[in-house]
Amino acid sequence: MKISILTENTVYKRGFLGEHGLSVFIEYQGKKYLFDTGQSQVFLHNAAKLCVDLKELDGIILSHGHYDHCGGMDYIYKLEEEIPVYVQAKAFEKKYAENLKTKELRYIGMEDQAGWQEKENR
């Protein structure tokens, strides 16, 4: 098994990008999977820097429906490939975080306009 971290909070090498969130490229028994996509297209940038060809993916696995794990799905179209997405139905539910001081709610779920959602739910 080979695991390559594409997105996370810290960066130690010049030219790589980091952000709050997670994206991991996994190679196992000849299969290639993307586990989560971070919150933006940072995973695409870092994959290119690592010479990881995401056009060869066997699937995308989304752990849960928070923006920092699924937000990058809005950029999957750049791969120009049909890639199966594995995600539980609860991931599409609305999710909010409450500011403990102000009690204000902030949306932390997946973006509604993500076109991949309608496509994958068919």
DARAFEN-V239927 format. One record per helix or strand of 2 or more residues. SS is the DSSP state (a for helix, b for strand). FROM is the first residue (numbers start at 1). TO is the last residue. If there is no record, write none. Layout:
BEGIN
[[SS/FROM/TO] [SS/FROM/TO]]
END
This chain:
BEGIN
[[b/2/7] [b/23/28] [b/31/35] [a/42/49] [a/54/56] [b/59/61] [a/67/79] [b/85/86] [a/89/92] [b/96/98] [b/105/107] [a/115/120]]
END
